[in-house]
Amino acid sequence: MLGEHPIDEAVLDQLGSLRPNNLDFAAKIITSSLDTTPSVLKELESAALAEDMAWLRIANHRLNSASVAVGAVRIAARCNELDRMLRTGPVADAVQWARIINEEYDRAEAALRHWCASRLPG
């Protein structure tokens, strides 16, 4: 069962510890991810609507990797579930899965933006 919190703050804290003298390093990584993820979500949805399982799998892998990097654990978990289904063949409810993942992104985006705002001075 997925936990309620959309992000794992320990991952973000670890990301920030890579450059401890640069407070906004983690925020820059997160912001970059937030800037690029919507286009990947659109790819995921387009692939699902087109019933193109190869394209869906590629978009899903890209989204999963980006999510893991910024601690978006619920998105990553959903992507892993979708990947398991894709390995067994076409996913009949792929459009629904794209919508579920998009909803998870909305929650993760809000939590990530909050995390960044709470860590940056001023």
CNS distance restraints for C-alpha pairs under 8 A (distance, minus, plus):
assign (resid   2 and name CA) (resid  74 and name CA) 6.63 0.50 0.50
assign (resid   2 and name CA) (resid  77 and name CA) 7.58 0.50 0.50
assign (resid   3 and name CA) (resid  74 and name CA) 7.58 0.50 0.50
assign (resid   5 and name CA) (resid  74 and name CA) 7.80 0.50 0.50
assign (resid   6 and name CA) (resid  72 and name CA) 5.91 0.50 0.50
assign (resid   6 and name CA) (resid  73 and name CA) 6.12 0.50 0.50
assign (resid   6 and name CA) (resid  74 and name CA) 5.29 0.50 0.50
assign (resid   6 and name CA) (resid  75 and name CA) 7.59 0.50 0.50
assign (resid   6 and name CA) (resid 104 and name CA) 7.28 0.50 0.50
assign (resid   6 and name CA) (resid 107 and name CA) 6.25 0.50 0.50
assign (resid   6 and name CA) (resid 108 and name CA) 5.07 0.50 0.50
assign (resid   6 and name CA) (resid 111 and name CA) 6.98 0.50 0.50
assign (resid   7 and name CA) (resid  70 and name CA) 7.92 0.50 0.50
assign (resid   7 and name CA) (resid  71 and name CA) 5.18 0.50 0.50
assign (resid   7 and name CA) (resid  72 and name CA) 4.41 0.50 0.50
assign (resid   7 and name CA) (resid  73 and name CA) 5.40 0.50 0.50
assign (resid   7 and name CA) (resid  74 and name CA) 6.96 0.50 0.50
assign (resid   7 and name CA) (resid 108 and name CA) 6.16 0.50 0.50
assign (resid   7 and name CA) (resid 111 and name CA) 6.86 0.50 0.50
assign (resid   7 and name CA) (resid 112 and name CA) 7.33 0.50 0.50
assign (resid   8 and name CA) (resid  12 and name CA) 7.02 0.50 0.50
assign (resid   8 and name CA) (resid  71 and name CA) 4.86 0.50 0.50
assign (resid   8 and name CA) (resid  72 and name CA) 6.47 0.50 0.50
assign (resid   8 and name CA) (resid  73 and name CA) 6.26 0.50 0.50
assign (resid   9 and name CA) (resid  13 and name CA) 6.07 0.50 0.50
assign (resid   9 and name CA) (resid  71 and name CA) 6.71 0.50 0.50
assign (resid  10 and name CA) (resid  14 and name CA) 6.05 0.50 0.50
assign (resid  10 and name CA) (resid  71 and name CA) 7.79 0.50 0.50
assign (resid  11 and name CA) (resid  15 and name CA) 6.15 0.50 0.50
assign (resid  11 and name CA) (resid  69 and name CA) 7.80 0.50 0.50
assign (resid  11 and name CA) (resid  70 and name CA) 6.73 0.50 0.50
assign (resid  11 and name CA) (resid  71 and name CA) 5.21 0.50 0.50
assign (resid  12 and name CA) (resid  16 and name CA) 6.19 0.50 0.50
assign (resid  12 and name CA) (resid  26 and name CA) 6.87 0.50 0.50
assign (resid  12 and name CA) (resid  70 and name CA) 6.24 0.50 0.50
assign (resid  12 and name CA) (resid  71 and name CA) 6.27 0.50 0.50
assign (resid  13 and name CA) (resid  17 and name CA) 6.20 0.50 0.50
assign (resid  14 and name CA) (resid  18 and name CA) 6.74 0.50 0.50
assign (resid  15 and name CA) (resid  19 and name CA) 7.94 0.50 0.50
assign (resid  15 and name CA) (resid  26 and name CA) 5.69 0.50 0.50
assign (resid  16 and name CA) (resid  20 and name CA) 6.30 0.50 0.50
assign (resid  16 and name CA) (resid  23 and name CA) 7.09 0.50 0.50
assign (resid  16 and name CA) (resid  24 and name CA) 7.89 0.50 0.50
assign (resid  16 and name CA) (resid  25 and name CA) 6.27 0.50 0.50
assign (resid  16 and name CA) (resid  26 and name CA) 4.75 0.50 0.50
assign (resid  19 and name CA) (resid  23 and name CA) 7.56 0.50 0.50
assign (resid  19 and name CA) (resid  25 and name CA) 6.59 0.50 0.50
assign (resid  23 and name CA) (resid  27 and name CA) 7.89 0.50 0.50
assign (resid  23 and name CA) (resid 119 and name CA) 7.62 0.50 0.50
assign (resid  23 and name CA) (resid 120 and name CA) 6.70 0.50 0.50
assign (resid  24 and name CA) (resid  28 and name CA) 6.04 0.50 0.50
assign (resid  24 and name CA) (resid 120 and name CA) 6.53 0.50 0.50
assign (resid  25 and name CA) (resid  29 and name CA) 6.48 0.50 0.50
assign (resid  26 and name CA) (resid  30 and name CA) 6.13 0.50 0.50
assign (resid  26 and name CA) (resid 116 and name CA) 7.93 0.50 0.50
assign (resid  27 and name CA) (resid  31 and name CA) 5.91 0.50 0.50
assign (resid  27 and name CA) (resid 116 and name CA) 5.42 0.50 0.50
assign (resid  28 and name CA) (resid  32 and name CA) 6.05 0.50 0.50
assign (resid  29 and name CA) (resid  33 and name CA) 6.29 0.50 0.50
assign (resid  29 and name CA) (resid  70 and name CA) 7.85 0.50 0.50
assign (resid  30 and name CA) (resid  34 and name CA) 6.14 0.50 0.50
assign (resid  30 and name CA) (resid  70 and name CA) 6.22 0.50 0.50
assign (resid  30 and name CA) (resid 112 and name CA) 7.19 0.50 0.50
assign (resid  30 and name CA) (resid 116 and name CA) 7.95 0.50 0.50
assign (resid  31 and name CA) (resid  35 and name CA) 6.05 0.50 0.50
assign (resid  32 and name CA) (resid  36 and name CA) 6.39 0.50 0.50
assign (resid  33 and name CA) (resid  37 and name CA) 5.86 0.50 0.50
assign (resid  33 and name CA) (resid  66 and name CA) 6.73 0.50 0.50
assign (resid  33 and name CA) (resid  70 and name CA) 7.71 0.50 0.50
assign (resid  34 and name CA) (resid  38 and name CA) 7.26 0.50 0.50
assign (resid  34 and name CA) (resid 109 and name CA) 6.93 0.50 0.50
assign (resid  36 and name CA) (resid  40 and name CA) 6.99 0.50 0.50
assign (resid  37 and name CA) (resid  41 and name CA) 6.20 0.50 0.50
assign (resid  37 and name CA) (resid  63 and name CA) 7.03 0.50 0.50
assign (resid  37 and name CA) (resid  66 and name CA) 7.68 0.50 0.50
assign (resid  38 and name CA) (resid  42 and name CA) 6.23 0.50 0.50
assign (resid  39 and name CA) (resid  43 and name CA) 6.29 0.50 0.50
assign (resid  40 and name CA) (resid  44 and name CA) 6.17 0.50 0.50
assign (resid  40 and name CA) (resid  59 and name CA) 6.14 0.50 0.50
assign (resid  40 and name CA) (resid  62 and name CA) 7.28 0.50 0.50
assign (resid  40 and name CA) (resid  63 and name CA) 6.44 0.50 0.50
assign (resid  41 and name CA) (resid  45 and name CA) 6.22 0.50 0.50
assign (resid  41 and name CA) (resid  59 and name CA) 7.64 0.50 0.50
assign (resid  41 and name CA) (resid  63 and name CA) 7.45 0.50 0.50
assign (resid  41 and name CA) (resid  98 and name CA) 7.61 0.50 0.50
assign (resid  41 and name CA) (resid 102 and name CA) 6.67 0.50 0.50
assign (resid  42 and name CA) (resid  46 and name CA) 5.98 0.50 0.50
assign (resid  43 and name CA) (resid  47 and name CA) 5.95 0.50 0.50
assign (resid  43 and name CA) (resid  56 and name CA) 7.61 0.50 0.50
assign (resid  43 and name CA) (resid  59 and name CA) 6.15 0.50 0.50
assign (resid  44 and name CA) (resid  48 and name CA) 6.17 0.50 0.50
assign (resid  44 and name CA) (resid  55 and name CA) 7.75 0.50 0.50
assign (resid  44 and name CA) (resid  56 and name CA) 5.53 0.50 0.50
assign (resid  44 and name CA) (resid  59 and name CA) 5.31 0.50 0.50
assign (resid  44 and name CA) (resid  60 and name CA) 6.47 0.50 0.50
assign (resid  44 and name CA) (resid  98 and name CA) 6.20 0.50 0.50
assign (resid  45 and name CA) (resid  49 and name CA) 6.11 0.50 0.50
assign (resid  45 and name CA) (resid  95 and name CA) 6.43 0.50 0.50
assign (resid  45 and name CA) (resid  98 and name CA) 5.39 0.50 0.50
assign (resid  45 and name CA) (resid  99 and name CA) 7.51 0.50 0.50
assign (resid  46 and name CA) (resid  50 and name CA) 6.06 0.50 0.50
assign (resid  47 and name CA) (resid  51 and name CA) 5.93 0.50 0.50
assign (resid  47 and name CA) (resid  52 and name CA) 5.12 0.50 0.50
assign (resid  47 and name CA) (resid  53 and name CA) 6.93 0.50 0.50
assign (resid  47 and name CA) (resid  55 and name CA) 5.64 0.50 0.50
assign (resid  47 and name CA) (resid  56 and name CA) 4.96 0.50 0.50
assign (resid  48 and name CA) (resid  52 and name CA) 6.30 0.50 0.50
assign (resid  48 and name CA) (resid  53 and name CA) 7.22 0.50 0.50
assign (resid  48 and name CA) (resid  56 and name CA) 6.15 0.50 0.50
assign (resid  48 and name CA) (resid  94 and name CA) 5.15 0.50 0.50
assign (resid  48 and name CA) (resid  95 and name CA) 5.03 0.50 0.50
assign (resid  48 and name CA) (resid  98 and name CA) 6.95 0.50 0.50
assign (resid  49 and name CA) (resid  94 and name CA) 7.70 0.50 0.50
assign (resid  49 and name CA) (resid  95 and name CA) 6.03 0.50 0.50
assign (resid  51 and name CA) (resid  94 and name CA) 7.57 0.50 0.50
assign (resid  52 and name CA) (resid  56 and name CA) 6.08 0.50 0.50
assign (resid  53 and name CA) (resid  57 and name CA) 6.00 0.50 0.50
assign (resid  53 and name CA) (resid  86 and name CA) 7.20 0.50 0.50
assign (resid  53 and name CA) (resid  90 and name CA) 6.18 0.50 0.50
assign (resid  53 and name CA) (resid  91 and name CA) 7.58 0.50 0.50
assign (resid  54 and name CA) (resid  58 and name CA) 6.40 0.50 0.50
assign (resid  55 and name CA) (resid  59 and name CA) 6.20 0.50 0.50
assign (resid  56 and name CA) (resid  60 and name CA) 5.93 0.50 0.50
assign (resid  57 and name CA) (resid  61 and name CA) 6.10 0.50 0.50
assign (resid  57 and name CA) (resid  83 and name CA) 6.78 0.50 0.50
assign (resid  57 and name CA) (resid  86 and name CA) 6.95 0.50 0.50
assign (resid  58 and name CA) (resid  62 and name CA) 6.30 0.50 0.50
assign (resid  59 and name CA) (resid  63 and name CA) 6.15 0.50 0.50
assign (resid  60 and name CA) (resid  64 and name CA) 6.02 0.50 0.50
assign (resid  60 and name CA) (resid  79 and name CA) 6.01 0.50 0.50
assign (resid  60 and name CA) (resid  82 and name CA) 7.74 0.50 0.50
assign (resid  60 and name CA) (resid  83 and name CA) 7.25 0.50 0.50
assign (resid  61 and name CA) (resid  65 and name CA) 6.15 0.50 0.50
assign (resid  61 and name CA) (resid  79 and name CA) 7.40 0.50 0.50
assign (resid  61 and name CA) (resid  83 and name CA) 7.88 0.50 0.50
assign (resid  62 and name CA) (resid  66 and name CA) 6.27 0.50 0.50
assign (resid  63 and name CA) (resid  67 and name CA) 6.02 0.50 0.50
assign (resid  63 and name CA) (resid  76 and name CA) 7.72 0.50 0.50
assign (resid  63 and name CA) (resid  79 and name CA) 7.44 0.50 0.50
assign (resid  64 and name CA) (resid  68 and name CA) 6.16 0.50 0.50
assign (resid  64 and name CA) (resid  75 and name CA) 7.02 0.50 0.50
assign (resid  64 and name CA) (resid  76 and name CA) 4.94 0.50 0.50
assign (resid  64 and name CA) (resid  79 and name CA) 5.66 0.50 0.50
assign (resid  64 and name CA) (resid  80 and name CA) 7.37 0.50 0.50
assign (resid  65 and name CA) (resid  69 and name CA) 6.31 0.50 0.50
assign (resid  65 and name CA) (resid  76 and name CA) 7.68 0.50 0.50
assign (resid  66 and name CA) (resid  70 and name CA) 6.69 0.50 0.50
assign (resid  67 and name CA) (resid  71 and name CA) 6.08 0.50 0.50
assign (resid  67 and name CA) (resid  72 and name CA) 4.75 0.50 0.50
assign (resid  67 and name CA) (resid  73 and name CA) 6.81 0.50 0.50
assign (resid  67 and name CA) (resid  75 and name CA) 6.31 0.50 0.50
assign (resid  67 and name CA) (resid  76 and name CA) 5.64 0.50 0.50
assign (resid  68 and name CA) (resid  72 and name CA) 5.88 0.50 0.50
assign (resid  68 and name CA) (resid  73 and name CA) 6.44 0.50 0.50
assign (resid  68 and name CA) (resid  76 and name CA) 6.06 0.50 0.50
assign (resid  72 and name CA) (resid  76 and name CA) 6.36 0.50 0.50
assign (resid  72 and name CA) (resid 108 and name CA) 6.03 0.50 0.50
assign (resid  73 and name CA) (resid  77 and name CA) 6.03 0.50 0.50
assign (resid  74 and name CA) (resid  78 and name CA) 6.23 0.50 0.50
assign (resid  74 and name CA) (resid 104 and name CA) 6.58 0.50 0.50
assign (resid  74 and name CA) (resid 108 and name CA) 7.92 0.50 0.50
assign (resid  75 and name CA) (resid  79 and name CA) 6.10 0.50 0.50
assign (resid  75 and name CA) (resid 101 and name CA) 6.10 0.50 0.50
assign (resid  75 and name CA) (resid 104 and name CA) 5.66 0.50 0.50
assign (resid  75 and name CA) (resid 105 and name CA) 6.42 0.50 0.50
assign (resid  75 and name CA) (resid 108 and name CA) 7.73 0.50 0.50
assign (resid  76 and name CA) (resid  80 and name CA) 6.08 0.50 0.50
assign (resid  77 and name CA) (resid  81 and name CA) 6.28 0.50 0.50
assign (resid  78 and name CA) (resid  82 and name CA) 6.23 0.50 0.50
assign (resid  78 and name CA) (resid 101 and name CA) 6.41 0.50 0.50
assign (resid  79 and name CA) (resid  83 and name CA) 6.03 0.50 0.50
assign (resid  79 and name CA) (resid 101 and name CA) 7.37 0.50 0.50
assign (resid  80 and name CA) (resid  84 and name CA) 6.23 0.50 0.50
assign (resid  81 and name CA) (resid  85 and name CA) 6.51 0.50 0.50
assign (resid  82 and name CA) (resid  86 and name CA) 6.15 0.50 0.50
assign (resid  82 and name CA) (resid  97 and name CA) 7.23 0.50 0.50
assign (resid  83 and name CA) (resid  87 and name CA) 6.25 0.50 0.50
assign (resid  84 and name CA) (resid  88 and name CA) 7.01 0.50 0.50
assign (resid  85 and name CA) (resid  89 and name CA) 6.81 0.50 0.50
assign (resid  85 and name CA) (resid  90 and name CA) 7.72 0.50 0.50
assign (resid  85 and name CA) (resid  91 and name CA) 6.47 0.50 0.50
assign (resid  86 and name CA) (resid  90 and name CA) 5.99 0.50 0.50
assign (resid  86 and name CA) (resid  91 and name CA) 6.16 0.50 0.50
assign (resid  93 and name CA) (resid  97 and name CA) 6.43 0.50 0.50
assign (resid  94 and name CA) (resid  98 and name CA) 6.20 0.50 0.50
assign (resid  95 and name CA) (resid  99 and name CA) 6.35 0.50 0.50
assign (resid  96 and name CA) (resid 100 and name CA) 6.21 0.50 0.50
assign (resid  97 and name CA) (resid 101 and name CA) 6.13 0.50 0.50
assign (resid  98 and name CA) (resid 102 and name CA) 6.08 0.50 0.50
assign (resid  99 and name CA) (resid 103 and name CA) 6.20 0.50 0.50
assign (resid 100 and name CA) (resid 104 and name CA) 6.33 0.50 0.50
assign (resid 101 and name CA) (resid 105 and name CA) 6.20 0.50 0.50
assign (resid 102 and name CA) (resid 106 and name CA) 6.40 0.50 0.50
assign (resid 103 and name CA) (resid 107 and name CA) 6.63 0.50 0.50
assign (resid 104 and name CA) (resid 108 and name CA) 6.17 0.50 0.50
assign (resid 105 and name CA) (resid 109 and name CA) 5.81 0.50 0.50
assign (resid 106 and name CA) (resid 110 and name CA) 6.40 0.50 0.50
assign (resid 107 and name CA) (resid 111 and name CA) 6.34 0.50 0.50
assign (resid 108 and name CA) (resid 112 and name CA) 5.94 0.50 0.50
assign (resid 109 and name CA) (resid 113 and name CA) 6.07 0.50 0.50
assign (resid 110 and name CA) (resid 114 and name CA) 6.13 0.50 0.50
assign (resid 111 and name CA) (resid 115 and name CA) 6.08 0.50 0.50
assign (resid 112 and name CA) (resid 116 and name CA) 6.20 0.50 0.50
assign (resid 113 and name CA) (resid 117 and name CA) 6.15 0.50 0.50
assign (resid 114 and name CA) (resid 118 and name CA) 6.08 0.50 0.50
assign (resid 115 and name CA) (resid 119 and name CA) 6.39 0.50 0.50
assign (resid 116 and name CA) (resid 120 and name CA) 6.28 0.50 0.50
